Amino acid sequence: MTIDVFAIVITLRQTCVKYIADLGALAKTNPISAITFSITMFSYAGIPPLAGFYSKLYLFFVALGCGAYFLAPVGVVTSVIGHWAAGRFP
C-alpha cells in the first residue's frame, strides 16, 4: 500500500499535482489514479473488503491467540475511535 501511494504521488507530481489540495480535482483530471488512490486509502483505513481490514483482523486474532486478552480489545476500541474521529472531524 505504501509503495502504491508513493508511486501515485510521484507520478502525479510530474503532471498536475503540486500540493495536497490539488488532489481534490484528481477525479476530473486523472480518474484511474483517483480510483487507485481512493482504494489504497480505504485499505489503509481498514474498510472491510480490502486488505487493510484483513490485516487488522489477523493482528487481533494473533493477539488473542498469544494470550494478550487486554491488548486485542484495546486495539479494537482505538481503531473504532480513530475511524469515528476521522469521520467526524476531517
C-alpha positions as CSV (number, residue, x, y, z in Angstrom):
1,M,0.0,0.0,0.0
2,T,2.8,2.4,0.8
3,I,4.6,1.7,-2.4
4,D,1.3,2.3,-4.3
5,V,0.7,5.7,-2.6
6,F,4.2,6.9,-3.2
7,A,4.1,5.7,-6.9
8,I,0.8,7.6,-7.4
9,V,2.0,10.7,-5.8
10,I,5.3,10.7,-7.7
11,T,3.5,10.1,-11.0
12,L,1.0,12.9,-10.3
13,R,3.7,15.3,-9.1
14,Q,5.3,15.2,-12.5
15,T,2.0,16.1,-14.2
16,C,-0.7,18.0,-12.4
17,V,-0.4,17.8,-8.6
18,K,1.9,20.1,-6.7
19,Y,0.1,20.4,-3.4
20,I,-2.1,18.1,-1.4
21,A,-5.1,20.4,-2.1
22,D,-4.7,19.6,-5.8
23,L,-5.8,16.0,-5.1
24,G,-9.4,17.4,-4.8
25,A,-9.6,17.7,-8.5
26,L,-7.9,14.4,-9.3
27,A,-11.2,12.7,-10.2
28,K,-11.6,15.1,-13.1
29,T,-8.1,15.2,-14.3
30,N,-7.0,11.6,-13.9
31,P,-9.9,9.2,-12.8
32,I,-7.9,6.0,-12.9
33,S,-5.3,7.4,-10.5
34,A,-8.1,8.8,-8.3
35,I,-9.8,5.4,-8.0
36,T,-6.5,3.6,-7.3
37,F,-5.6,6.3,-4.7
38,S,-9.0,6.1,-3.0
39,I,-8.9,2.3,-2.8
40,T,-5.5,2.4,-1.3
41,M,-6.6,5.0,1.3
42,F,-9.6,2.9,2.2
43,S,-7.4,-0.1,2.6
44,Y,-5.2,1.9,5.0
45,A,-8.3,2.8,7.0
46,G,-9.3,-0.9,7.2
47,I,-12.6,-0.8,5.3
48,P,-13.9,-4.4,5.3
49,P,-13.5,-5.9,1.8
50,L,-9.9,-4.6,1.4
51,A,-6.6,-5.9,2.5
52,G,-6.1,-3.4,5.4
53,F,-9.2,-4.8,7.1
54,Y,-8.0,-8.4,6.9
55,S,-4.5,-7.4,8.2
56,K,-6.1,-5.7,11.3
57,L,-8.4,-8.7,11.8
58,Y,-5.5,-11.1,11.6
59,L,-3.5,-9.0,14.0
60,F,-6.3,-9.0,16.6
61,F,-6.7,-12.8,16.3
62,V,-3.0,-13.3,16.8
63,A,-3.1,-11.1,19.9
64,L,-5.9,-13.2,21.3
65,G,-4.1,-16.4,20.3
66,C,-0.9,-15.5,22.2
67,G,-2.8,-14.5,25.3
68,A,-2.9,-10.7,25.0
69,Y,-6.6,-10.6,26.1
70,F,-6.3,-7.0,27.2
71,L,-4.4,-5.8,24.2
72,A,-6.8,-7.0,21.5
73,P,-10.0,-5.2,22.8
74,V,-7.9,-2.1,23.4
75,G,-6.8,-2.2,19.7
76,V,-10.3,-2.7,18.5
77,V,-11.6,0.2,20.6
78,T,-8.8,2.5,19.4
79,S,-9.4,1.5,15.8
80,V,-13.1,2.3,16.2
81,I,-12.4,5.6,17.9
82,G,-9.9,6.5,15.2
83,H,-12.4,5.8,12.4
84,W,-15.1,7.8,14.2
85,A,-12.8,10.7,14.9
86,A,-11.6,10.8,11.3
87,G,-15.2,10.8,10.0
88,R,-16.5,13.4,12.4
89,F,-13.5,15.8,12.4
90,P,-11.9,15.8,9.0
